[in-house]
Amino acid sequence: MKTIMMILMVVVGLSAVAFAQRTAPKNSNLETQIIALERAGWEAWKNKDSSWTRDNVTEEFLLVNSESVSDKAQVIRSTGTDCEVKSFSLVISSLSIWTKTRFS
């Protein structure tokens, strides 16, 4: 009985290691760039500056909200008229990049 329990404990312990997923190494420079780009986008929206959208989103960009779906051209046209933003706060608790490891 002790032998079976010992084998079972070893198998469970090794299976946790065998099926663990690894994460990509943290790239603080990339994280800083992504956060700066996000902040710049919100700041441009607050300032009704459509050039940020024109320069930073793809042609396939779609904005989906509760009222409609807008493409890049529609967002650029509406940037100065859609609402009045007095301020914003961007809170980022963590930025994680996950990778999937496949075992075969």
Residue, then its C-alpha position, 0 to 999 in steps of 0.5 A: m500500500k505504501t508503494i502504491m501511494m508513493i508511486l501515485m504521489v510521484v506521478v501527480g508531482l511529475s504531471a504538474v511539471a509536465f503540463a505546466q505552461r510557461t509564460a513569455p519573458k517580461n519585456s518591460n520596454l514593450e509593455t511601456q510602449i503599449i501603455a504609452l500608445e494606449r494613453a496617447g489614444w485616449e488623450a487624442w480622443k479627449n482632445k478631439d484629435s482624429s489624426w491619432t486614429r488615422d495614423n495608428v489603427t488599421e484600415e480593417f479597424l472596427l469600433v463596436n459599442s452598444e449603439s453601432v459598429s463603426d469603421k475607421a473612416q466613421v470614427i475619424r469623422s465622429t471624433g470631434t463630435d461624438c462626446e465631450v471628454k473632460s478627463f480620463s484615467l487609465v489604470i493598468s494592473s498588469l500586462s501579461i503575454w501568455t504563450k501556449t505550449r503544446f505537448s504531443 
